[in-house]
């Protein structure tokens, strides 16, 4: 059996909400956050397979921008720590792809 090496071990995923202030456009806030988060992560954390997507919406607390992040890295805790500074993070998933490749729970 050929052993496959995984350069970036942790599949890191999360959602991030930022509630907009009166007069702000939630779509614009989402677009700006996508660019800001993508650029910061690319400049500061090694990894691959990045997807950063944004959308706007609302809930009982008001209008918000929601960001979805997916990134393969060896520094998931640093990515989470950074994202926490940008908004409220939730639905956090960190899976160990090395374990998964060996048939174990990731």
N, CA, C and O of each residue as an XYZ file, in Angstrom:
424
protein
N       0.834     -1.181      0.000
C       0.000      0.000      0.000
C       0.881      1.248      0.000
O       1.832      1.338      0.776
N       0.572      2.197     -0.857
C       1.326      3.441     -0.946
C       0.762      4.423      0.071
O      -0.437      4.703      0.087
N       1.651      4.945      0.925
C       1.217      5.902      1.938
C       1.183      7.297      1.321
O       2.149      7.733      0.694
N       0.091      7.975      1.501
C      -0.094      9.311      0.953
C       0.196     10.342      2.045
O      -0.312     10.241      3.161
N       1.008     11.317      1.709
C       1.341     12.371      2.654
C       0.372     13.533      2.481
O       0.071     13.946      1.360
N      -0.108     14.051      3.598
C      -1.014     15.191      3.558
C      -0.239     16.394      4.071
O       0.150     16.448      5.237
N      -0.020     17.359      3.182
C       0.775     18.530      3.557
C       0.060     19.389      4.594
O       0.676     19.841      5.559
N      -1.237     19.616      4.397
C      -2.014     20.442      5.311
C      -3.093     19.556      5.927
O      -4.068     19.189      5.271
N      -2.902     19.230      7.172
C      -3.589     18.134      7.837
C      -5.037     18.419      8.234
O      -5.869     17.512      8.203
N      -5.351     19.651      8.604
C      -6.652     19.932      9.207
C      -7.599     20.660      8.256
O      -7.305     21.753      7.773
N      -8.730     20.032      8.003
C      -9.814     20.643      7.234
C     -10.581     21.515      8.222
O     -11.262     21.008      9.114
N     -10.464     22.819      8.057
C     -11.017     23.783      9.000
C     -12.194     24.496      8.348
O     -12.051     25.084      7.276
N     -13.357     24.446      8.995
C     -14.570     25.056      8.451
C     -15.287     25.823      9.550
O     -15.268     25.429     10.716
N     -15.917     26.915      9.164
C     -16.703     27.682     10.128
C     -17.638     28.633      9.408
O     -17.481     28.924      8.222
N     -18.615     29.105     10.164
C     -19.466     30.213      9.748
C     -19.165     31.379     10.669
O     -18.825     31.189     11.837
N     -19.291     32.583     10.140
C     -18.997     33.795     10.885
C     -20.085     34.818     10.593
O     -20.385     35.089      9.430
N     -20.672     35.381     11.623
C     -21.699     36.420     11.475
C     -21.182     37.756     11.970
O     -20.499     37.837     12.990
N     -21.521     38.808     11.225
C     -21.269     40.184     11.641
C     -22.565     40.949     11.437
O     -23.067     41.045     10.317
N     -23.107     41.491     12.518
C     -24.327     42.293     12.429
C     -23.951     43.695     11.972
O     -23.016     44.309     12.487
N     -24.705     44.186     10.987
C     -24.375     45.484     10.403
C     -25.009     46.611     11.206
O     -26.041     46.443     11.855
N     -24.361     47.754     11.138
C     -24.862     48.952     11.807
C     -25.907     49.610     10.916
O     -25.953     49.371      9.709
N     -26.745     50.440     11.528
C     -27.743     51.191     10.756
C     -27.047     51.962      9.642
O     -26.027     52.616      9.863
N     -27.608     51.874      8.456
C     -27.051     52.588      7.317
C     -26.055     51.777      6.505
O     -25.738     52.152      5.376
N     -25.553     50.671      7.053
C     -24.627     49.815      6.307
C     -25.420     48.829      5.459
O     -26.524     48.424      5.826
N     -24.858     48.455      4.344
C     -25.455     47.457      3.468
C     -24.813     46.101      3.776
O     -23.597     45.949      3.666
N     -25.627     45.124      4.160
C     -25.111     43.811      4.565
C     -24.355     43.122      3.432
O     -23.373     42.423      3.684
N     -24.800     43.309      2.188
C     -24.079     42.715      1.050
C     -22.682     43.305      0.922
O     -21.720     42.579      0.672
N     -22.567     44.622      1.092
C     -21.252     45.273      1.020
C     -20.349     44.806      2.154
O     -19.161     44.562      1.944
N     -20.904     44.680      3.347
C     -20.124     44.205      4.494
C     -19.636     42.785      4.223
O     -18.478     42.467      4.496
N     -20.506     41.930      3.689
C     -20.119     40.545      3.379
C     -19.004     40.518      2.339
O     -18.027     39.785      2.497
N     -19.142     41.313      1.274
C     -18.108     41.348      0.228
C     -16.769     41.808      0.795
O     -15.730     41.225      0.485
N     -16.789     42.847      1.619
C     -15.554     43.353      2.223
C     -14.920     42.326      3.150
O     -13.700     42.159      3.154
N     -15.744     41.640      3.934
C     -15.220     40.612      4.839
C     -14.602     39.443      4.086
O     -13.566     38.920      4.495
N     -15.226     39.031      2.994
C     -14.668     37.937      2.187
C     -13.254     38.305      1.749
O     -12.322     37.517      1.912
N     -13.100     39.505      1.192
C     -11.780     39.943      0.719
C     -10.787     40.045      1.870
O      -9.655     39.574      1.764
N     -11.211     40.657      2.964
C     -10.328     40.869      4.113
C      -9.872     39.546      4.719
O      -8.683     39.359      4.976
N     -10.804     38.632      4.946
C     -10.475     37.339      5.558
C      -9.598     36.512      4.632
O      -8.597     35.944      5.067
N      -9.965     36.442      3.359
C      -9.162     35.677      2.393
C      -7.726     36.206      2.343
O      -6.770     35.436      2.434
N      -7.587     37.524      2.198
C      -6.251     38.113      2.085
C      -5.432     37.893      3.351
O      -4.252     37.553      3.273
N      -6.045     38.083      4.516
C      -5.316     37.913      5.772
C      -4.841     36.474      5.940
O      -3.690     36.235      6.306
N      -5.719     35.524      5.675
C      -5.347     34.116      5.842
C      -4.246     33.730      4.869
O      -3.297     33.047      5.253
N      -4.355     34.155      3.613
C      -3.314     33.828      2.636
C      -1.961     34.425      3.017
O      -0.922     33.814      2.768
N      -1.967     35.597      3.611
C      -0.718     36.260      4.001
C      -0.128     35.721      5.295
O       1.072     35.871      5.525
N      -0.935     35.100      6.145
C      -0.470     34.762      7.493
C      -0.472     33.285      7.856
O       0.181     32.898      8.826
N      -1.185     32.447      7.109
C      -1.273     31.030      7.450
C      -1.032     30.187      6.203
O      -1.622     30.439      5.152
N      -0.167     29.191      6.321
C       0.064     28.277      5.208
C      -1.099     27.312      5.103
O      -1.641     26.864      6.113
N      -1.483     26.990      3.863
C      -2.563     26.045      3.647
C      -2.960     25.989      2.193
O      -2.291     26.564      1.334
N      -4.058     25.290      1.914
C      -4.579     25.204      0.550
C      -6.077     24.910      0.592
O      -6.676     24.821      1.663
N      -6.655     24.764     -0.566
C      -8.075     24.432     -0.728
C      -8.994     25.416     -0.004
O      -9.929     25.011      0.687
N      -8.721     26.702     -0.167
C      -9.508     27.724      0.519
C     -10.768     28.075     -0.253
O     -10.756     28.233     -1.474
N     -11.849     28.192      0.492
C     -13.097     28.759     -0.014
C     -13.573     29.752      1.044
O     -13.737     29.401      2.213
N     -13.792     30.989      0.619
C     -14.384     32.007      1.485
C     -15.549     32.589      0.704
O     -15.363     33.151     -0.375
N     -16.738     32.456      1.244
C     -17.936     32.942      0.566
C     -18.761     33.757      1.551
O     -18.771     33.481      2.751
N     -19.450     34.761      1.029
C     -20.256     35.607      1.889
C     -21.652     35.803      1.356
O     -21.904     35.688      0.156
N     -22.552     36.100      2.264
C     -23.936     36.379      1.909
C     -24.517     37.287      2.988
O     -23.914     37.483      4.043
N     -25.678     37.828      2.712
C     -26.344     38.666      3.703
C     -27.668     38.020      4.081
O     -28.194     37.165      3.369
N     -28.184     38.450      5.208
C     -29.455     37.917      5.671
C     -29.858     38.636      6.938
O     -29.300     39.674      7.293
N     -30.824     38.070      7.603
C     -31.253     38.666      8.862
C     -31.816     37.574      9.764
O     -32.210     36.500      9.308
N     -31.841     37.878     11.034
C     -32.483     37.021     12.013
C     -33.129     37.930     13.051
O     -33.275     39.131     12.822
N     -33.510     37.371     14.172
C     -34.207     38.168     15.179
C     -33.346     39.288     15.757
O     -33.864     40.184     16.423
N     -32.029     39.245     15.509
C     -31.128     40.266     16.047
C     -30.798     41.358     15.030
O     -30.176     42.362     15.381
N     -31.206     41.172     13.780
C     -30.989     42.208     12.779
C     -30.349     41.713     11.498
O     -30.188     40.512     11.281
N     -29.989     42.672     10.654
C     -29.316     42.381      9.383
C     -27.877     41.958      9.664
O     -27.220     42.482     10.563
N     -27.404     40.993      8.867
C     -26.055     40.506      9.096
C     -25.391     40.051      7.810
O     -26.042     39.734      6.815
N     -24.073     40.033      7.873
C     -23.252     39.409      6.840
C     -22.802     38.067      7.399
O     -22.370     37.981      8.549
N     -22.902     37.030      6.594
C     -22.465     35.700      7.005
C     -21.363     35.237      6.069
O     -21.489     35.316      4.847
N     -20.282     34.755      6.663
C     -19.135     34.264      5.910
C     -18.980     32.772      6.168
O     -19.091     32.314      7.306
N     -18.724     32.020      5.105
C     -18.401     30.587      5.206
C     -16.939     30.441      4.837
O     -16.512     30.888      3.772
N     -16.164     29.809      5.723
C     -14.747     29.573      5.464
C     -14.472     28.080      5.452
O     -14.949     27.339      6.311
N     -13.697     27.651      4.469
C     -13.190     26.288      4.380
C     -11.716     26.413      4.013
O     -11.373     27.066      3.028
N     -10.830     25.779      4.816
C      -9.397     25.931      4.575
C      -8.654     24.733      5.139
O      -8.934     24.288      6.252
N      -7.705     24.210      4.368
C      -6.839     23.130      4.839
C      -5.551     23.759      5.347
O      -4.881     24.481      4.609
N      -5.198     23.491      6.601
C      -4.042     24.123      7.233
C      -3.501     23.230      8.337
O      -4.165     22.285      8.762
N      -2.313     23.527      8.790
C      -1.762     22.867      9.972
C      -1.943     23.734     11.208
O      -1.510     23.361     12.298
N      -2.582     24.891     11.044
C      -2.759     25.855     12.130
C      -4.227     26.231     12.328
O      -4.559     27.416     12.323
N      -5.118     25.244     12.503
C      -6.535     25.589     12.589
C      -6.855     26.497     13.768
O      -7.717     27.369     13.659
N      -6.178     26.306     14.885
C      -6.435     27.116     16.073
C      -6.102     28.587     15.817
O      -6.770     29.472     16.352
N      -5.075     28.858     15.004
C      -4.724     30.240     14.678
C      -5.747     30.859     13.736
O      -6.083     32.037     13.862
N      -6.241     30.062     12.789
C      -7.280     30.547     11.885
C      -8.544     30.869     12.678
O      -9.168     31.908     12.461
N      -8.923     29.981     13.596
C     -10.101     30.218     14.430
C      -9.923     31.459     15.292
O     -10.843     32.265     15.430
N      -8.759     31.608     15.861
C      -8.487     32.765     16.712
C      -8.605     34.064     15.914
O      -9.180     35.037     16.401
N      -8.071     34.087     14.705
C      -8.192     35.273     13.858
C      -9.665     35.543     13.526
O     -10.142     36.666     13.690
N     -10.372     34.529     13.068
C     -11.768     34.717     12.656
C     -12.623     35.218     13.811
O     -13.565     35.983     13.604
N     -12.302     34.795     15.012
C     -13.034     35.244     16.194
C     -12.926     36.765     16.367
O     -13.815     37.392     16.943
N     -11.841     37.349     15.868
C     -11.681     38.809     15.966
C     -12.519     39.551     14.937
O     -12.710     40.761     15.055
N     -13.019     38.850     13.935
C     -13.777     39.479     12.847
C     -15.275     39.412     13.051
O     -16.017     40.187     12.447
N     -15.736     38.491     13.899
C     -17.169     38.339     14.134
C     -17.439     37.149     15.031
O     -16.531     36.589     15.645
N     -18.698     36.779     15.094
C     -19.128     35.650     15.919
C     -19.005     34.371     15.099
O     -19.654     34.237     14.061
N     -18.168     33.418     15.561
C     -17.976     32.183     14.807
C     -18.792     31.055     15.422
O     -18.997     30.996     16.634
N     -19.253     30.158     14.549
C     -20.061     29.019     14.994
C     -20.022     27.939     13.919
O     -19.391     28.120     12.877
N     -20.689     26.827     14.166
C     -20.643     25.661     13.274
C     -19.194     25.343     12.889
O     -18.875     25.147     11.716
N     -18.337     25.299     13.895
C     -16.910     25.067     13.697
C     -16.658     23.571     13.524
O     -17.131     22.751     14.311
N     -15.905     23.234     12.481
C     -15.511     21.848     12.231
C     -14.016     21.850     11.938
O     -13.547     22.574     11.060
N     -13.271     21.031     12.680
C     -11.856     20.810     12.389
C     -11.673     19.304     12.300
O     -11.808     18.590     13.294
N     -11.366     18.834     11.107
C     -11.201     17.399     10.894
C      -9.759     17.091     10.532
O      -9.131     17.807      9.752
N      -9.253     16.029     11.104
C      -7.884     15.588     10.870
C      -7.887     14.668      9.643
O      -8.270     13.502      9.728
N      -7.458     15.206      8.519
C      -7.502     14.442      7.268
C      -6.470     13.325      7.238
O      -6.640     12.358      6.495
N      -5.399     13.434      8.030
C      -4.433     12.347      8.132
C      -5.088     11.124      8.769
O      -4.935     10.002      8.286
N      -5.817     11.356      9.857
C      -6.540     10.250     10.500
C      -7.573      9.657      9.544
O      -7.712      8.437      9.452
N      -8.289     10.517      8.839
C      -9.306     10.039      7.899
C      -8.671      9.170      6.822
O      -9.236      8.148      6.431
N      -7.495      9.572      6.339
C      -6.826      8.805      5.266
C      -6.400      7.420      5.752
O      -6.179      6.517      4.946
N      -6.284      7.254      7.085
C      -5.925      5.963      7.678
C      -7.162      5.189      8.116
O      -7.048      4.163      8.786
N      -8.355      5.679      7.737
C      -9.590      4.986      8.053
C     -10.083      5.223      9.457
O     -10.933      4.480      9.948
N      -9.561      6.256     10.123
C      -9.969      6.571     11.483
C     -10.904      7.769     11.466
O     -10.978      8.499     10.477
N     -11.613      7.965     12.562
C     -12.474      9.131     12.672
C     -11.618     10.386     12.703
O     -10.674     10.480     13.488
N     -11.952     11.369     11.834
C     -11.144     12.581     11.698
C     -11.489     13.602     12.715
O     -10.896     14.681     12.732
